Every structure is written in structure tokens, then in C-alpha cells.
Amino acid sequence: MKKMMHALTITLAAIGALSSLERAEAADTKVWFKAQHSGRYLTVTGLLDNYPIMQRLTATGDSRQIFEAKPLGGNVVQLLNTASGKCAAVYGTATQSWSPIVLKPCALTENQKFYLNKTATGVFELKTFGRVDGLCATIASGSLESGAKLVQ
């Protein structure tokens, strides 16, 4: 069975007055990520290393759904989850498609850097950093279900 591959297009819902990454260059921005294809929100399911980031039904306001987008220059960010104090990272040093995006202690390694690219329609695409083709973050198999994992 062939896996579906859709770029994860997200609404970058800033908490507070900031409404876009461009206005956040000088400071961290706290955000929720809402997958456009499913209408579900990215959520940390556990607080330990290697726990996957998944989509859940609604924005609850819970800190497990809040990330700080820490600007690293240009459109490159590090994503710190406020509940865990850990950062989103491509699992290990995986470079292949479908590698999970998990929580890890924050470090400025390539697997913890992401591009947030604003599209012409005003939504953002999340792409991994340091890959030749900048693999898109996506929900596994394009699932619409709650609990589906975020992968590259």
C-alpha cells in the first residue's frame, strides 16, 4: 500500500499580539499548530525523550499544545514545547521520509531546526532543516484521525 504524502500546511496561531513569524524575529513566539488538512492541533503526548508529536482534535489551551518558535535567523526556528521544556526533533539522525518528529532535550543540532515557510495563501509549511530537499513535516499517511503522528 502506497503511503500518502501531503505537506503539512498549518495555521500559525500566535498567542498574544503576534500574528506572524515575520513580526517575531527579535523574540520567541508562543504558537499552536493546526493541521489544515484535518483541522486538528499538534500535541505532545508525553513529556519524556522520544515521545512523538501527534495531532489531537481541539485546541485545549493545555501547554502540551503550545510551542515557542525560537528564531534562529531567516525563517529557521527551533520549536520548544512549553509543557516538557523539550524541543521538537527528527528522531535520531534519520534522513528518510516517514521518520517521526519527537521530543528531545534542546540543542542546536540540525535535527532540531525547522523552516517555517509562509505560503501565498497565508498558511505555513513546516520543513526539516539541513536536508538537501527540505523534507516537509506531515501527518503520517495524511491521516485525519486524532493520534496520528507528525513525521518528516
HELIX and SHEET records of a PDB file:
HELIX    1   1 LEU A   21  ALA A   24  5                                   4    
HELIX    2   2 SER A   63  GLN A   65  5                                   3    
HELIX    3   3 GLU A  110  GLN A  112  5                                   3    
HELIX    4   4 ALA A  140  GLY A  142  5                                   3    
SHEET    1   A 7 THR A   9  ALA A  14  0                                        
SHEET    2   A 7 THR A  29  ALA A  35 -1                                        
SHEET    3   A 7 PHE A  67  GLY A  73 -1                                        
SHEET    4   A 7 VAL A  76  ASN A  81 -1                                        
SHEET    5   A 7 PHE A 114  LYS A 118 -1                                        
SHEET    6   A 7 PHE A 124  THR A 128 -1                                        
SHEET    7   A 7 THR A   9  ALA A  14 -1                                        
SHEET    1   B 2 TYR A  41  VAL A  44  0                                        
SHEET    2   B 2 ILE A  53  ARG A  56 -1                                        
SHEET    1   C 2 CYS A  87  VAL A  90  0                                        
SHEET    2   C 2 ILE A 101  LYS A 104 -1                                        
SHEET    1   D 2 THR A 138  ILE A 139  0                                        
SHEET    2   D 2 LEU A 150  VAL A 151 -1                                        
END                                                                             
